[in-house]
């Protein structure tokens, strides 16, 4: 399912956002294959939909880092979507650089 389709299917309430998490690479830079159970989850992703009470610096399509212990995860089609309160967002990331260790 494409990100644009998710935007029309999920409308978060008030100060909440819907985020698609960044994915962990299957192979490390050294060429080591990581099993799915050992990959973990990154605490960064792209906002695909927002509620009405969100701050102006956030917008659909921007990348953010967030707390790893908040929110609710739902599945739409084959995509997992994280619903998160804006207070759990640490920052907006305005670059395509790889975010690691967050």
C-alpha positions in Angstrom: 0.0 0.0 0.0 1.3 3.4 -0.9 1.9 6.2 1.6 -0.6 8.5 -0.3 -3.4 5.8 0.2 -2.7 5.6 3.9 -3.1 9.3 4.3 -6.7 9.0 3.1 -7.5 6.0 5.3 -6.1 7.2 8.6 -7.0 10.5 10.3 -5.5 10.8 13.8 -7.4 12.6 16.5 -6.3 16.0 17.8 -2.5 16.2 18.6 -1.7 12.8 17.1 0.2 11.7 14.0 0.3 8.6 11.9 3.9 7.5 11.1 5.4 4.9 8.9 8.6 3.7 10.6 11.9 3.7 8.8 13.1 0.1 8.0 16.2 -1.5 9.2 18.4 -2.8 6.4 18.6 -6.5 6.0 22.4 -6.5 5.3 25.0 -4.5 7.3 27.7 -2.4 5.6 30.1 -5.2 6.3 27.8 -7.7 4.3 26.4 -9.5 7.3 22.8 -10.6 6.9 20.6 -9.8 9.9 17.7 -12.1 10.7 14.3 -10.4 11.1 14.3 -11.1 14.8 17.7 -9.3 15.3 16.9 -6.1 13.4 14.8 -4.3 15.9 12.9 -1.1 15.0 14.1 2.4 14.4 12.7 5.3 16.3 12.4 7.4 13.2 9.9 7.6 10.3 7.8 9.6 8.0 4.5 11.3 9.0 1.7 10.2 6.7 -1.3 11.8 8.4 -1.9 14.4 11.2 -4.6 15.5 13.5 -5.9 19.1 13.6 -4.0 20.1 16.8 -0.5 19.4 15.6 2.3 22.1 15.6 2.9 24.0 12.4 6.5 22.7 12.1 5.2 19.2 11.4 3.7 18.3 8.0 2.8 15.2 6.0 5.9 13.7 4.5 8.4 15.1 7.0 10.8 12.7 8.8 10.9 12.7 12.6 12.5 10.9 15.5 10.3 9.8 18.4 10.2 8.0 21.7 10.4 4.2 21.4 7.8 3.6 24.1 4.8 5.5 23.0 1.9 5.2 20.6 -0.2 2.4 19.2 0.6 0.3 16.2 -2.0 -0.6 13.7 -1.8 -2.6 10.4 -3.4 -1.3 7.2 -2.9 -3.7 4.3 0.7 -4.7 4.4 1.9 -1.6 6.2 2.4 -1.0 10.0 1.3 2.4 11.1 2.3 4.0 14.4 -0.2 6.4 16.0 1.8 8.7 18.2 1.1 11.8 20.3 3.1 14.9 19.2 4.6 15.2 22.7 6.5 11.9 21.9 8.2 13.4 18.8 11.7 14.5 19.6 12.5 16.4 16.4 11.9 16.9 12.7 14.8 15.8 10.5 15.1 17.9 7.3 17.7 15.7 5.5 17.8 12.4 3.7 20.8 11.4 5.8 20.6 8.0 7.5 19.3 8.2 11.0 21.0 5.6 13.3 21.2 4.9 17.0 18.1 7.0 17.8 
